[in-house]
Amino acid sequence: MQAERVALITLITPISALLLGIWLNDEAVSQRIWLGAALVISGLALYEYGKYLPWSKHWKRWRQSPL
């Protein structure tokens, strides 16, 4: 299995935790929490899939081997 497919769990976990908290614990979720979740998901997606962006060849991080 490719690493990109396995890495999808990184993107799914924060949203599923948020939705489970709403569903099972009746947590109140404001617009700020949704905005924060969107920023976290965007950052994780950029980290995981940023190497496919057209301008990524200028960024040294994605040319290196993973940590």
PQR file of N, CA, C, O and H, with PARSE charges and radii, in Angstrom:
ATOM      1  N   MET A   1       0.848  -1.174   0.000 -0.4000 1.5000
ATOM      2  CA  MET A   1       0.000   0.000   0.000 -0.0000 2.0000
ATOM      3  C   MET A   1       0.898   1.243   0.000  0.5500 1.7000
ATOM      4  O   MET A   1       1.922   1.277   0.682 -0.5500 1.4000
ATOM      5  N   GLN A   2       0.512   2.235  -0.753 -0.4000 1.5000
ATOM      6  CA  GLN A   2       1.307   3.448  -0.847 -0.0000 2.0000
ATOM      7  C   GLN A   2       1.208   4.276   0.431  0.5500 1.7000
ATOM      8  O   GLN A   2       0.204   4.250   1.143 -0.5500 1.4000
ATOM      9  H   GLN A   2      -0.320   2.207  -1.307  0.4000 1.0000
ATOM     10  N   ALA A   3       2.279   5.004   0.693 -0.4000 1.5000
ATOM     11  CA  ALA A   3       2.325   5.815   1.914 -0.0000 2.0000
ATOM     12  C   ALA A   3       1.264   6.914   1.898  0.5500 1.7000
ATOM     13  O   ALA A   3       0.747   7.282   2.953 -0.5500 1.4000
ATOM     14  H   ALA A   3       3.095   5.025   0.115  0.4000 1.0000
ATOM     15  N   GLU A   4       0.933   7.442   0.723 -0.4000 1.5000
ATOM     16  CA  GLU A   4      -0.075   8.500   0.661 -0.0000 2.0000
ATOM     17  C   GLU A   4      -1.448   7.992   1.087  0.5500 1.7000
ATOM     18  O   GLU A   4      -2.225   8.728   1.695 -0.5500 1.4000
ATOM     19  H   GLU A   4       1.353   7.143  -0.134  0.4000 1.0000
ATOM     20  N   ARG A   5      -1.741   6.752   0.773 -0.4000 1.5000
ATOM     21  CA  ARG A   5      -3.038   6.200   1.183 -0.0000 2.0000
ATOM     22  C   ARG A   5      -3.085   5.982   2.691  0.5500 1.7000
ATOM     23  O   ARG A   5      -4.106   6.235   3.332 -0.5500 1.4000
ATOM     24  H   ARG A   5      -1.110   6.154   0.279  0.4000 1.0000
ATOM     25  N   VAL A   6      -1.990   5.519   3.243 -0.4000 1.5000
ATOM     26  CA  VAL A   6      -1.942   5.297   4.686 -0.0000 2.0000
ATOM     27  C   VAL A   6      -1.969   6.635   5.421  0.5500 1.7000
ATOM     28  O   VAL A   6      -2.521   6.727   6.518 -0.5500 1.4000
ATOM     29  H   VAL A   6      -1.161   5.314   2.722  0.4000 1.0000
ATOM     30  N   ALA A   7      -1.384   7.659   4.833 -0.4000 1.5000
ATOM     31  CA  ALA A   7      -1.322   8.971   5.472 -0.0000 2.0000
ATOM     32  C   ALA A   7      -2.682   9.651   5.545  0.5500 1.7000
ATOM     33  O   ALA A   7      -2.813  10.662   6.236 -0.5500 1.4000
ATOM     34  H   ALA A   7      -0.936   7.585   3.943  0.4000 1.0000
ATOM     35  N   LEU A   8      -3.676   9.148   4.876 -0.4000 1.5000
ATOM     36  CA  LEU A   8      -5.016   9.750   4.958 -0.0000 2.0000
ATOM     37  C   LEU A   8      -5.576   9.718   6.370  0.5500 1.7000
ATOM     38  O   LEU A   8      -6.407  10.555   6.721 -0.5500 1.4000
ATOM     39  H   LEU A   8      -3.570   8.327   4.315  0.4000 1.0000
ATOM     40  N   ILE A   9      -5.137   8.766   7.186 -0.4000 1.5000
ATOM     41  CA  ILE A   9      -5.619   8.701   8.562 -0.0000 2.0000
ATOM     42  C   ILE A   9      -5.246   9.958   9.314  0.5500 1.7000
ATOM     43  O   ILE A   9      -5.950  10.349  10.245 -0.5500 1.4000
ATOM     44  H   ILE A   9      -4.462   8.086   6.901  0.4000 1.0000
ATOM     45  N   THR A  10      -4.153  10.602   8.932 -0.4000 1.5000
ATOM     46  CA  THR A  10      -3.749  11.858   9.567 -0.0000 2.0000
ATOM     47  C   THR A  10      -4.782  12.945   9.325  0.5500 1.7000
ATOM     48  O   THR A  10      -4.999  13.797  10.186 -0.5500 1.4000
ATOM     49  H   THR A  10      -3.581  10.285   8.176  0.4000 1.0000
ATOM     50  N   LEU A  11      -5.414  12.923   8.173 -0.4000 1.5000
ATOM     51  CA  LEU A  11      -6.412  13.934   7.851 -0.0000 2.0000
ATOM     52  C   LEU A  11      -7.788  13.597   8.408  0.5500 1.7000
ATOM     53  O   LEU A  11      -8.591  14.494   8.664 -0.5500 1.4000
ATOM     54  H   LEU A  11      -5.237  12.231   7.474  0.4000 1.0000
ATOM     55  N   ILE A  12      -8.060  12.330   8.594 -0.4000 1.5000
ATOM     56  CA  ILE A  12      -9.384  11.897   9.035 -0.0000 2.0000
ATOM     57  C   ILE A  12      -9.547  11.995  10.547  0.5500 1.7000
ATOM     58  O   ILE A  12     -10.639  12.296  11.030 -0.5500 1.4000
ATOM     59  H   ILE A  12      -7.407  11.602   8.386  0.4000 1.0000
ATOM     60  N   THR A  13      -8.484  11.748  11.297 -0.4000 1.5000
ATOM     61  CA  THR A  13      -8.568  11.662  12.750 -0.0000 2.0000
ATOM     62  C   THR A  13      -9.101  12.927  13.423  0.5500 1.7000
ATOM     63  O   THR A  13     -10.007  12.808  14.248 -0.5500 1.4000
ATOM     64  H   THR A  13      -7.597  11.504  10.905  0.4000 1.0000
ATOM     65  N   PRO A  14      -8.602  14.130  13.128 -0.5600 1.5000
ATOM     66  CA  PRO A  14      -9.135  15.311  13.845  0.2800 2.0000
ATOM     67  C   PRO A  14     -10.616  15.568  13.575  0.5500 1.7000
ATOM     68  O   PRO A  14     -11.358  15.928  14.489 -0.5500 1.4000
ATOM     69  N   ILE A  15     -11.042  15.389  12.349 -0.4000 1.5000
ATOM     70  CA  ILE A  15     -12.452  15.619  12.027 -0.0000 2.0000
ATOM     71  C   ILE A  15     -13.336  14.555  12.670  0.5500 1.7000
ATOM     72  O   ILE A  15     -14.398  14.871  13.205 -0.5500 1.4000
ATOM     73  H   ILE A  15     -10.439  15.096  11.607  0.4000 1.0000
ATOM     74  N   SER A  16     -12.906  13.304  12.621 -0.4000 1.5000
ATOM     75  CA  SER A  16     -13.722  12.253  13.240 -0.0000 2.0000
ATOM     76  C   SER A  16     -13.801  12.452  14.753  0.5500 1.7000
ATOM     77  O   SER A  16     -14.846  12.192  15.349 -0.5500 1.4000
ATOM     78  H   SER A  16     -12.043  13.047  12.186  0.4000 1.0000
ATOM     79  N   ALA A  17     -12.725  12.904  15.379 -0.4000 1.5000
ATOM     80  CA  ALA A  17     -12.767  13.177  16.815 -0.0000 2.0000
ATOM     81  C   ALA A  17     -13.730  14.323  17.130  0.5500 1.7000
ATOM     82  O   ALA A  17     -14.466  14.273  18.116 -0.5500 1.4000
ATOM     83  H   ALA A  17     -11.876  13.115  14.894  0.4000 1.0000
ATOM     84  N   LEU A  18     -13.717  15.345  16.293 -0.4000 1.5000
ATOM     85  CA  LEU A  18     -14.630  16.468  16.485 -0.0000 2.0000
ATOM     86  C   LEU A  18     -16.087  16.030  16.320  0.5500 1.7000
ATOM     87  O   LEU A  18     -16.945  16.392  17.125 -0.5500 1.4000
ATOM     88  H   LEU A  18     -13.119  15.386  15.492  0.4000 1.0000
ATOM     89  N   LEU A  19     -16.355  15.255  15.278 -0.4000 1.5000
ATOM     90  CA  LEU A  19     -17.731  14.798  15.041 -0.0000 2.0000
ATOM     91  C   LEU A  19     -18.201  13.816  16.114  0.5500 1.7000
ATOM     92  O   LEU A  19     -19.365  13.847  16.513 -0.5500 1.4000
ATOM     93  H   LEU A  19     -15.658  14.962  14.624  0.4000 1.0000
ATOM     94  N   LEU A  20     -17.312  12.955  16.579 -0.4000 1.5000
ATOM     95  CA  LEU A  20     -17.691  12.050  17.668 -0.0000 2.0000
ATOM     96  C   LEU A  20     -17.975  12.812  18.956  0.5500 1.7000
ATOM     97  O   LEU A  20     -18.879  12.447  19.707 -0.5500 1.4000
ATOM     98  H   LEU A  20     -16.366  12.930  16.255  0.4000 1.0000
ATOM     99  N   GLY A  21     -17.209  13.865  19.214 -0.4000 1.5000
ATOM    100  CA  GLY A  21     -17.474  14.686  20.392 -0.0000 2.0000
ATOM    101  C   GLY A  21     -18.824  15.365  20.317  0.5500 1.7000
ATOM    102  O   GLY A  21     -19.516  15.486  21.328 -0.5500 1.4000
ATOM    103  H   GLY A  21     -16.475  14.161  18.604  0.4000 1.0000
ATOM    104  N   ILE A  22     -19.203  15.806  19.142 -0.4000 1.5000
ATOM    105  CA  ILE A  22     -20.520  16.435  18.960 -0.0000 2.0000
ATOM    106  C   ILE A  22     -21.619  15.397  19.139  0.5500 1.7000
ATOM    107  O   ILE A  22     -22.615  15.641  19.821 -0.5500 1.4000
ATOM    108  H   ILE A  22     -18.640  15.708  18.321  0.4000 1.0000
ATOM    109  N   TRP A  23     -21.430  14.253  18.527 -0.4000 1.5000
ATOM    110  CA  TRP A  23     -22.479  13.231  18.509 -0.0000 2.0000
ATOM    111  C   TRP A  23     -22.630  12.526  19.858  0.5500 1.7000
ATOM    112  O   TRP A  23     -23.748  12.374  20.351 -0.5500 1.4000
ATOM    113  H   TRP A  23     -20.621  14.055  17.973  0.4000 1.0000
ATOM    114  N   LEU A  24     -21.533  12.101  20.451 -0.4000 1.5000
ATOM    115  CA  LEU A  24     -21.611  11.296  21.668 -0.0000 2.0000
ATOM    116  C   LEU A  24     -21.632  12.122  22.954  0.5500 1.7000
ATOM    117  O   LEU A  24     -22.224  11.702  23.948 -0.5500 1.4000
ATOM    118  H   LEU A  24     -20.625  12.225  20.050  0.4000 1.0000
ATOM    119  N   ASN A  25     -21.002  13.270  22.942 -0.4000 1.5000
ATOM    120  CA  ASN A  25     -20.852  14.038  24.172 -0.0000 2.0000
ATOM    121  C   ASN A  25     -21.650  15.340  24.157  0.5500 1.7000
ATOM    122  O   ASN A  25     -21.615  16.107  25.119 -0.5500 1.4000
ATOM    123  H   ASN A  25     -20.521  13.611  22.134  0.4000 1.0000
ATOM    124  N   ASP A  26     -22.362  15.584  23.073 -0.4000 1.5000
ATOM    125  CA  ASP A  26     -23.159  16.808  22.919 -0.0000 2.0000
ATOM    126  C   ASP A  26     -22.331  18.067  23.175  0.5500 1.7000
ATOM    127  O   ASP A  26     -22.782  18.997  23.845 -0.5500 1.4000
ATOM    128  H   ASP A  26     -22.391  14.961  22.291  0.4000 1.0000
ATOM    129  N   GLU A  27     -21.124  18.079  22.634 -0.4000 1.5000
ATOM    130  CA  GLU A  27     -20.264  19.239  22.793 -0.0000 2.0000
ATOM    131  C   GLU A  27     -20.764  20.386  21.929  0.5500 1.7000
ATOM    132  O   GLU A  27     -21.245  20.179  20.815 -0.5500 1.4000
ATOM    133  H   GLU A  27     -20.758  17.324  22.091  0.4000 1.0000
ATOM    134  N   ALA A  28     -20.644  21.593  22.458 -0.4000 1.5000
ATOM    135  CA  ALA A  28     -21.006  22.783  21.701 -0.0000 2.0000
ATOM    136  C   ALA A  28     -19.815  23.176  20.832  0.5500 1.7000
ATOM    137  O   ALA A  28     -18.697  23.329  21.324 -0.5500 1.4000
ATOM    138  H   ALA A  28     -20.254  21.761  23.363  0.4000 1.0000
ATOM    139  N   VAL A  29     -20.066  23.335  19.551 -0.4000 1.5000
ATOM    140  CA  VAL A  29     -18.995  23.664  18.618 -0.0000 2.0000
ATOM    141  C   VAL A  29     -19.307  25.008  17.979  0.5500 1.7000
ATOM    142  O   VAL A  29     -20.340  25.187  17.334 -0.5500 1.4000
ATOM    143  H   VAL A  29     -20.975  23.211  19.151  0.4000 1.0000
ATOM    144  N   SER A  30     -18.399  25.936  18.173 -0.4000 1.5000
ATOM    145  CA  SER A  30     -18.597  27.277  17.622 -0.0000 2.0000
ATOM    146  C   SER A  30     -17.903  27.401  16.265  0.5500 1.7000
ATOM    147  O   SER A  30     -17.246  26.473  15.794 -0.5500 1.4000
ATOM    148  H   SER A  30     -17.560  25.791  18.697  0.4000 1.0000
ATOM    149  N   GLN A  31     -18.065  28.557  15.663 -0.4000 1.5000
ATOM    150  CA  GLN A  31     -17.413  28.806  14.380 -0.0000 2.0000
ATOM    151  C   GLN A  31     -15.900  28.836  14.531  0.5500 1.7000
ATOM    152  O   GLN A  31     -15.182  28.470  13.600 -0.5500 1.4000
ATOM    153  H   GLN A  31     -18.599  29.311  16.046  0.4000 1.0000
ATOM    154  N   ARG A  32     -15.410  29.259  15.671 -0.4000 1.5000
ATOM    155  CA  ARG A  32     -13.968  29.290  15.910 -0.0000 2.0000
ATOM    156  C   ARG A  32     -13.372  27.886  15.926  0.5500 1.7000
ATOM    157  O   ARG A  32     -12.255  27.675  15.452 -0.5500 1.4000
ATOM    158  H   ARG A  32     -15.993  29.556  16.427  0.4000 1.0000
ATOM    159  N   ILE A  33     -14.109  26.941  16.465 -0.4000 1.5000
ATOM    160  CA  ILE A  33     -13.624  25.555  16.489 -0.0000 2.0000
ATOM    161  C   ILE A  33     -13.587  24.994  15.071  0.5500 1.7000
ATOM    162  O   ILE A  33     -12.632  24.310  14.705 -0.5500 1.4000
ATOM    163  H   ILE A  33     -15.016  27.112  16.850  0.4000 1.0000
ATOM    164  N   TRP A  34     -14.617  25.275  14.267 -0.4000 1.5000
ATOM    165  CA  TRP A  34     -14.618  24.819  12.876 -0.0000 2.0000
ATOM    166  C   TRP A  34     -13.482  25.467  12.093  0.5500 1.7000
ATOM    167  O   TRP A  34     -12.846  24.815  11.265 -0.5500 1.4000
ATOM    168  H   TRP A  34     -15.393  25.831  14.564  0.4000 1.0000
ATOM    169  N   LEU A  35     -13.226  26.744  12.350 -0.4000 1.5000
ATOM    170  CA  LEU A  35     -12.120  27.426  11.688 -0.0000 2.0000
ATOM    171  C   LEU A  35     -10.784  26.812  12.105  0.5500 1.7000
ATOM    172  O   LEU A  35      -9.910  26.588  11.268 -0.5500 1.4000
ATOM    173  H   LEU A  35     -13.743  27.274  13.023  0.4000 1.0000
ATOM    174  N   GLY A  36     -10.633  26.545  13.392 -0.4000 1.5000
ATOM    175  CA  GLY A  36      -9.414  25.896  13.870 -0.0000 2.0000
ATOM    176  C   GLY A  36      -9.228  24.519  13.272  0.5500 1.7000
ATOM    177  O   GLY A  36      -8.115  24.147  12.900 -0.5500 1.4000
ATOM    178  H   GLY A  36     -11.343  26.727  14.072  0.4000 1.0000
ATOM    179  N   ALA A  37     -10.309  23.758  13.175 -0.4000 1.5000
ATOM    180  CA  ALA A  37     -10.230  22.429  12.562 -0.0000 2.0000
ATOM    181  C   ALA A  37      -9.837  22.528  11.096  0.5500 1.7000
ATOM    182  O   ALA A  37      -9.051  21.719  10.604 -0.5500 1.4000
ATOM    183  H   ALA A  37     -11.213  24.060  13.476  0.4000 1.0000
ATOM    184  N   ALA A  38     -10.382  23.514  10.401 -0.4000 1.5000
ATOM    185  CA  ALA A  38     -10.030  23.704   8.989 -0.0000 2.0000
ATOM    186  C   ALA A  38      -8.556  24.073   8.843  0.5500 1.7000
ATOM    187  O   ALA A  38      -7.892  23.608   7.917 -0.5500 1.4000
ATOM    188  H   ALA A  38     -11.021  24.171  10.800  0.4000 1.0000
ATOM    189  N   LEU A  39      -8.043  24.898   9.740 -0.4000 1.5000
ATOM    190  CA  LEU A  39      -6.628  25.261   9.684 -0.0000 2.0000
ATOM    191  C   LEU A  39      -5.723  24.064   9.981  0.5500 1.7000
ATOM    192  O   LEU A  39      -4.686  23.894   9.340 -0.5500 1.4000
ATOM    193  H   LEU A  39      -8.582  25.276  10.492  0.4000 1.0000
ATOM    194  N   VAL A  40      -6.111  23.243  10.944 -0.4000 1.5000
ATOM    195  CA  VAL A  40      -5.330  22.044  11.265 -0.0000 2.0000
ATOM    196  C   VAL A  40      -5.323  21.081  10.085  0.5500 1.7000
ATOM    197  O   VAL A  40      -4.271  20.558   9.717 -0.5500 1.4000
ATOM    198  H   VAL A  40      -6.953  23.381  11.465  0.4000 1.0000
ATOM    199  N   ILE A  41      -6.481  20.843   9.493 -0.4000 1.5000
ATOM    200  CA  ILE A  41      -6.575  19.944   8.341 -0.0000 2.0000
ATOM    201  C   ILE A  41      -5.783  20.505   7.159  0.5500 1.7000
ATOM    202  O   ILE A  41      -5.121  19.756   6.442 -0.5500 1.4000
ATOM    203  H   ILE A  41      -7.336  21.267   9.791  0.4000 1.0000
ATOM    204  N   SER A  42      -5.852  21.817   6.957 -0.4000 1.5000
ATOM    205  CA  SER A  42      -5.087  22.430   5.863 -0.0000 2.0000
ATOM    206  C   SER A  42      -3.588  22.258   6.081  0.5500 1.7000
ATOM    207  O   SER A  42      -2.850  21.949   5.145 -0.5500 1.4000
ATOM    208  H   SER A  42      -6.391  22.426   7.539  0.4000 1.0000
ATOM    209  N   GLY A  43      -3.147  22.456   7.302 -0.4000 1.5000
ATOM    210  CA  GLY A  43      -1.730  22.271   7.604 -0.0000 2.0000
ATOM    211  C   GLY A  43      -1.281  20.835   7.425  0.5500 1.7000
ATOM    212  O   GLY A  43      -0.203  20.582   6.887 -0.5500 1.4000
ATOM    213  H   GLY A  43      -3.747  22.706   8.062  0.4000 1.0000
ATOM    214  N   LEU A  44      -2.097  19.893   7.870 -0.4000 1.5000
ATOM    215  CA  LEU A  44      -1.754  18.474   7.697 -0.0000 2.0000
ATOM    216  C   LEU A  44      -1.748  18.091   6.219  0.5500 1.7000
ATOM    217  O   LEU A  44      -0.882  17.339   5.771 -0.5500 1.4000
ATOM    218  H   LEU A  44      -2.973  20.098   8.307  0.4000 1.0000
ATOM    219  N   ALA A  45      -2.707  18.606   5.471 -0.4000 1.5000
ATOM    220  CA  ALA A  45      -2.750  18.301   4.036 -0.0000 2.0000
ATOM    221  C   ALA A  45      -1.551  18.903   3.321  0.5500 1.7000
ATOM    222  O   ALA A  45      -0.985  18.279   2.424 -0.5500 1.4000
ATOM    223  H   ALA A  45      -3.410  19.217   5.835  0.4000 1.0000
ATOM    224  N   LEU A  46      -1.162  20.109   3.710 -0.4000 1.5000
ATOM    225  CA  LEU A  46       0.010  20.734   3.103 -0.0000 2.0000
ATOM    226  C   LEU A  46       1.273  19.943   3.420  0.5500 1.7000
ATOM    227  O   LEU A  46       2.144  19.782   2.566 -0.5500 1.4000
ATOM    228  H   LEU A  46      -1.622  20.616   4.438  0.4000 1.0000
ATOM    229  N   TYR A  47       1.365  19.458   4.638 -0.4000 1.5000
ATOM    230  CA  TYR A  47       2.527  18.656   5.026 -0.0000 2.0000
ATOM    231  C   TYR A  47       2.572  17.334   4.257  0.5500 1.7000
ATOM    232  O   TYR A  47       3.630  16.926   3.778 -0.5500 1.4000
ATOM    233  H   TYR A  47       0.657  19.589   5.332  0.4000 1.0000
ATOM    234  N   GLU A  48       1.433  16.674   4.140 -0.4000 1.5000
ATOM    235  CA  GLU A  48       1.390  15.361   3.499 -0.0000 2.0000
ATOM    236  C   GLU A  48       1.487  15.434   1.980  0.5500 1.7000
ATOM    237  O   GLU A  48       2.182  14.626   1.364 -0.5500 1.4000
ATOM    238  H   GLU A  48       0.573  17.006   4.529  0.4000 1.0000
ATOM    239  N   TYR A  49       0.796  16.398   1.371 -0.4000 1.5000
ATOM    240  CA  TYR A  49       0.673  16.425  -0.081 -0.0000 2.0000
ATOM    241  C   TYR A  49       1.285  17.664  -0.726  0.5500 1.7000
ATOM    242  O   TYR A  49       1.085  17.903  -1.917 -0.5500 1.4000
ATOM    243  H   TYR A  49       0.231  17.055   1.872  0.4000 1.0000
ATOM    244  N   GLY A  50       2.020  18.444   0.039 -0.4000 1.5000
ATOM    245  CA  GLY A  50       2.619  19.656  -0.489 -0.0000 2.0000
ATOM    246  C   GLY A  50       3.647  19.411  -1.576  0.5500 1.7000
ATOM    247  O   GLY A  50       3.916  20.293  -2.392 -0.5500 1.4000
ATOM    248  H   GLY A  50       2.183  18.249   1.007  0.4000 1.0000
ATOM    249  N   LYS A  51       4.217  18.230  -1.591 -0.4000 1.5000
ATOM    250  CA  LYS A  51       5.224  17.933  -2.616 -0.0000 2.0000
ATOM    251  C   LYS A  51       4.633  17.894  -4.016  0.5500 1.7000
ATOM    252  O   LYS A  51       5.376  17.934  -4.997 -0.5500 1.4000
ATOM    253  H   LYS A  51       3.998  17.514  -0.929  0.4000 1.0000
ATOM    254  N   TYR A  52       3.328  17.816  -4.128 -0.4000 1.5000
ATOM    255  CA  TYR A  52       2.673  17.785  -5.432 -0.0000 2.0000
ATOM    256  C   TYR A  52       2.287  19.178  -5.937  0.5500 1.7000
ATOM    257  O   TYR A  52       1.806  19.316  -7.062 -0.5500 1.4000
ATOM    258  H   TYR A  52       2.724  17.784  -3.332  0.4000 1.0000
ATOM    259  N   LEU A  53       2.493  20.197  -5.123 -0.4000 1.5000
ATOM    260  CA  LEU A  53       2.177  21.556  -5.547 -0.0000 2.0000
ATOM    261  C   LEU A  53       3.198  22.031  -6.575  0.5500 1.7000
ATOM    262  O   LEU A  53       4.365  21.644  -6.511 -0.5500 1.4000
ATOM    263  H   LEU A  53       2.884  20.085  -4.210  0.4000 1.0000
ATOM    264  N   PRO A  54       2.773  22.861  -7.515 -0.5600 1.5000
ATOM    265  CA  PRO A  54       3.694  23.275  -8.583  0.2800 2.0000
ATOM    266  C   PRO A  54       4.902  24.056  -8.082  0.5500 1.7000
ATOM    267  O   PRO A  54       5.967  23.979  -8.693 -0.5500 1.4000
ATOM    268  N   TRP A  55       4.771  24.801  -6.996 -0.4000 1.5000
ATOM    269  CA  TRP A  55       5.886  25.610  -6.519 -0.0000 2.0000
ATOM    270  C   TRP A  55       6.730  24.875  -5.471  0.5500 1.7000
ATOM    271  O   TRP A  55       7.635  25.477  -4.894 -0.5500 1.4000
ATOM    272  H   TRP A  55       3.905  24.863  -6.500  0.4000 1.0000
ATOM    273  N   SER A  56       6.461  23.602  -5.214 -0.4000 1.5000
ATOM    274  CA  SER A  56       7.166  22.880  -4.157 -0.0000 2.0000
ATOM    275  C   SER A  56       8.615  22.575  -4.494  0.5500 1.7000
ATOM    276  O   SER A  56       9.394  22.278  -3.588 -0.5500 1.4000
ATOM    277  H   SER A  56       5.726  23.113  -5.683  0.4000 1.0000
ATOM    278  N   LYS A  57       9.004  22.635  -5.751 -0.4000 1.5000
ATOM    279  CA  LYS A  57      10.397  22.347  -6.087 -0.0000 2.0000
ATOM    280  C   LYS A  57      11.348  23.406  -5.528  0.5500 1.7000
ATOM    281  O   LYS A  57      12.556  23.180  -5.462 -0.5500 1.4000
ATOM    282  H   LYS A  57       8.371  22.877  -6.486  0.4000 1.0000
ATOM    283  N   HIS A  58      10.812  24.550  -5.129 -0.4000 1.5000
ATOM    284  CA  HIS A  58      11.627  25.592  -4.515 -0.0000 2.0000
ATOM    285  C   HIS A  58      11.776  25.389  -3.014  0.5500 1.7000
ATOM    286  O   HIS A  58      12.614  26.033  -2.383 -0.5500 1.4000
ATOM    287  H   HIS A  58       9.831  24.733  -5.183  0.4000 1.0000
ATOM    288  N   TRP A  59      10.974  24.500  -2.436 -0.4000 1.5000
ATOM    289  CA  TRP A  59      11.026  24.264  -1.003 -0.0000 2.0000
ATOM    290  C   TRP A  59      11.920  23.081  -0.717  0.5500 1.7000
ATOM    291  O   TRP A  59      11.719  21.995  -1.261 -0.5500 1.4000
ATOM    292  H   TRP A  59      10.293  23.977  -2.948  0.4000 1.0000
ATOM    293  N   LYS A  60      12.887  23.283   0.117 -0.4000 1.5000
ATOM    294  CA  LYS A  60      13.895  22.258   0.391 -0.0000 2.0000
ATOM    295  C   LYS A  60      13.311  21.079   1.177  0.5500 1.7000
ATOM    296  O   LYS A  60      13.780  19.952   1.015 -0.5500 1.4000
ATOM    297  H   LYS A  60      13.051  24.165   0.559  0.4000 1.0000
ATOM    298  N   ARG A  61      12.331  21.304   1.999 -0.4000 1.5000
ATOM    299  CA  ARG A  61      11.802  20.263   2.898 -0.0000 2.0000
ATOM    300  C   ARG A  61      11.291  19.047   2.138  0.5500 1.7000
ATOM    301  O   ARG A  61      11.524  17.917   2.567 -0.5500 1.4000
ATOM    302  H   ARG A  61      11.951  22.219   2.130  0.4000 1.0000
ATOM    303  N   TRP A  62      10.599  19.251   1.019 -0.4000 1.5000
ATOM    304  CA  TRP A  62       9.991  18.122   0.328 -0.0000 2.0000
ATOM    305  C   TRP A  62      10.995  17.374  -0.561  0.5500 1.7000
ATOM    306  O   TRP A  62      10.685  16.300  -1.074 -0.5500 1.4000
ATOM    307  H   TRP A  62      10.409  20.169   0.671  0.4000 1.0000
ATOM    308  N   ARG A  63      12.154  17.920  -0.736 -0.4000 1.5000
ATOM    309  CA  ARG A  63      13.162  17.207  -1.496 -0.0000 2.0000
ATOM    310  C   ARG A  63      13.996  16.297  -0.601  0.5500 1.7000
ATOM    311  O   ARG A  63      14.718  15.432  -1.098 -0.5500 1.4000
ATOM    312  H   ARG A  63      12.405  18.793  -0.319  0.4000 1.0000
ATOM    313  N   GLN A  64      13.903  16.484   0.699 -0.4000 1.5000
ATOM    314  CA  GLN A  64      14.647  15.660   1.643 -0.0000 2.0000
ATOM    315  C   GLN A  64      13.878  14.380   1.923  0.5500 1.7000
ATOM    316  O   GLN A  64      12.688  14.276   1.625 -0.5500 1.4000
ATOM    317  H   GLN A  64      13.317  17.186   1.102  0.4000 1.0000
ATOM    318  N   SER A  65      14.559  13.427   2.486 -0.4000 1.5000
ATOM    319  CA  SER A  65      13.888  12.202   2.904 -0.0000 2.0000
ATOM    320  C   SER A  65      13.064  12.492   4.170  0.5500 1.7000
ATOM    321  O   SER A  65      13.368  13.439   4.895 -0.5500 1.4000
ATOM    322  H   SER A  65      15.525  13.512   2.728  0.4000 1.0000
ATOM    323  N   PRO A  66      12.045  11.703   4.437 -0.5600 1.5000
ATOM    324  CA  PRO A  66      11.212  11.934   5.626  0.2800 2.0000
ATOM    325  C   PRO A  66      12.024  11.797   6.895  0.5500 1.7000
ATOM    326  O   PRO A  66      13.120  11.237   6.901 -0.5500 1.4000
ATOM    327  N   LEU A  67      11.461  12.318   7.965 -0.4000 1.5000
ATOM    328  CA  LEU A  67      12.159  12.285   9.257 -0.0000 2.0000
ATOM    329  C   LEU A  67      12.430  10.910   9.744  0.5500 1.7000
ATOM    330  O   LEU A  67      13.009  10.737  10.816 -0.5500 1.4000
ATOM    331  H   LEU A  67      10.571  12.773   7.960  0.4000 1.0000
TER
END
